[in-house]
Amino acid sequence: MDYSRLPSISSLLQDPALAALPHALAVRAARAVVDRARADRVLPDDFARAALDEAARLTRRRLRRVINATGVVLHTNMGRAPLAPAAVDAVADVARGYTNLEMRLETGKRGGRLDGVAGPLCEITGAEDAIAVNNCAAAVLLALSALARDREVIVSRGELVEIGGSFRVPEVISDGGARLVEVGATNRTRIADYERAITEQTAVLLKVHASNFRIVGFTEQPSRASLAALAHERGLHLIEDLGSGLLDCAPAMERDTSALEAEELVNNAVAAGVDVVCFSGDKLLGGPQAGLIVGKRAAIQKMRKHPLYRALRLDKLVLAALEATLLLYRSGEADTAIPARRMLARTAASCREEAEALAAQIPGARVEADVSFSGGGALPEESLPTAVVSVPAPHPDRLVAALRHGEPPIIARVAGGCVKIDPRTLLPGDGAIVADRMSALL
């Protein structure tokens, strides 16, 4: 390569397009382009144009909005639940200035940062008190640290689960400073197994939901009511990691409820006498990532006063989104106003109607019956009947890659040599973008 053809940085910066950029950005982009050409021994056709492209790359946010066309509602790789418009507005409102995060406006004195979420949580679930931390794993860790450190925690062998790649119940118990006591068998555990395992060192009976799997067939587990009665009789705490966080909400629309009915309600756990119920804010609840804890006041107060709580507490932006989401439950609008609830509640007929409208705008597209999934570890093995737009393509993987590389990126899936677009997870306005992009690419 003729290195004499490499421009100097100063000469590149004199290009009018680069001169219009912030100086530090222009310098960084120009140096990157020249250094790359020297290393690769390949000269770009237009150094100034290449530097502008590099500047655009340097300033493009890595985390940005994508369109979810997969049909997986709580897609972990795509941030799980999209926020309701009211929650988005609440975040923007508190982000643009100061807030009364820890100030009570009635008195002008210091207040609690959980004032806006604890009340609605208690009202909706029937709990005596509530607290919130940054995710459900943190909620369980805080509960065990505050209520069982240096003592024993009894868990059924059928509930010693791993959720995701880093949440294993035995490890969370040990990290919380407690000692694990296993009882029963993988498929059958009885109340008598718990009774025999209780010693003077026992502090907690822990019940854990099955995430991403089901144990079926010859199975048995004691009811939470019987576990609560045993715990209270022996002076112990019953903690339940309920996982997905389905709250009771009066149905406000025609919906397919079969999948949702397979998930336990937080309200039922509280009513059964569970001392501490932990669940997620960004799964079936449909809010921001958070670990919510509701239950008996004495147990919740111990957690609130524990040093670990400060390390796990929520910031003003998450609290704003969470409070706005909970207020939609309080007003009975959750099924219609919270996107994840609305998506999970959609009927197959509703999905087909939107799929047919989309298919009519995309060359060669057809509509097929299919299934969606909740995702995010919620509703394991529960599929949601849907209808998808199916687009045959000679190279479907190239087509989905092209969709991903557009702006905004569109995430679709491939099956049977076709690109599949599931309208269940499209937000208002997404369908028109998908139809335009697909038509242009085809």
C-alpha positions, 0 to 999 in steps of 0.5 A, a space after each residue: 500500500 502507498 502510505 503517502 496516500 494516507 491523509 493527515 488528521 489535520 487535513 481531514 478535519 478541514 473537510 466541511 462535514 467533519 468541521 461541523 462535528 464537535 472537535 474531539 469527536 471529529 479528531 477521534 473519528 478521523 484517527 480511527 479511520 486512518 489507523 484502520 486503513 494503515 492496519 488493514 492496508 485498505 484505503 476507503 474511497 472517501 476518507 471524509 465519508 468514512 470518518 463521518 460514518 465512524 463518528 455516527 458509530 461512536 455516538 450511536 447508543 448501544 442500548 436502543 429501542 427494537 421492535 419485537 416481532 418474535 411473539 415472546 412477550 417477556 423476552 429477556 434479551 429484549 428487556 422483558 416487559 415494555 412499560 406502559 405509556 403512563 410509566 414512560 411519562 412518569 420516568 420522563 417527568 422525574 428524570 428532567 429535574 428534581 423530585 420529592 424522592 425522600 421528602 413529604 410535601 405535606 410537611 416538608 420533612 424527610 420521607 421514605 423513598 418507598 412511600 409511592 409504591 408500598 401503599 399500592 402494593 399493600 392495597 392490591 395484594 392485601 399485605 401488611 407491608 411492602 418493600 422493593 429492591 432491584 430484582 427478585 433474586 435480590 429480594 430473596 437474598 435480602 429476605 434470607 439475610 435479614 431473617 435466617 442468617 447463621 440459621 437453617 432454611 428448609 427447602 423441598 428437594 423439588 424446589 432446589 432450582 436454577 433460574 437463568 445462569 446464576 440464580 441457584 437456590 442453594 447458592 442464594 441460601 449460602 450467600 444469605 448466610 444461612 444453612 440449607 436443609 433439604 427435605 422430601 424427594 424431587 417429585 414428592 414432599 409432604 408436610 411431615 418431611 418439614 416437621 421432622 427437619 425442624 430444629 432449634 436452629 431452623 429460622 425459615 421454611 422456603 417455598 420456590 416456584 418452578 421457573 422454565 420447567 414443570 414436574 408432572 406425574 407422580 408428584 406431591 407438595 404441601 399447600 402453602 396454607 399448611 406450610 404457613 400453619 406449621 411455620 407459625 406454630 413453630 415460630 418460624 417465617 415462611 418465605 415464598 419466591 413466587 417469581 413472575 408476580 401475577 397480580 389480581 386485576 379485574 378483566 377489562 377486555 375479551 381475552 384468552 385467560 387459560 395461560 394466565 390462570 396457570 400462574 399463582 396470584 400474589 394475592 393468594 400467597 398473602 391470603 394463605 398466611 405467607 410471611 414474605 412473598 417475593 416476585 418480579 416487577 418486570 414479568 407478569 406485573 408488566 413494570 420495570 425490573 424490580 424485586 417486590 416483597 410483600 407480607 407481614 409487617 414485622 418481617 418486612 421491617 427487619 428487611 427494611 432495616 438490614 444494611 443490605 437493603 441500601 445496596 439493593 434499593 431502587 433509584 428514582 427512575 425505577 420507582 417512578 415507573 413502578 408506582 405508575 404501573 401499580 396505579 394502573 392496577 389500582 384503577 383497574 386499567 392493567 389489562 388494557 394499559 400495560 403492554 405485557 398484560 395486553 399482549 398476554 391477554 390477546 386472543 388468537 382471533 385478534 392476532 389473526 386480524 392484525 396478521 392479515 392486515 400486515 400480510 396484505 402489505 408484504 409481497 408473498 406473505 401468508 398468514 399461518 396459525 402458530 403459538 406465542 410464549 410468555 418468556 422470561 421464566 413465566 408461565 413455563 410450557 404454557 403456549 399462547 395461540 396466535 397467527 403469524 405473517 409467514 414470508 418465504 425467502 431463499 435466504 431467511 437468515 439474511 433477511 432477519 439479519 437485514 431487519 436487525 440492522 435497520 433503524 429501528 432494528 426489527 427482531 423476527 424469527 425463522 422457521 421452515 425456511 420462512 421469516 415469521 412476524 408475530 403481531 402479538 408483541 407489536 406495539 402501536 405503530 410497529 406494524 407499519 414499520 415492519 410492513 414498509 421494511 419488509 416490502 423494501 427488502 423483498 
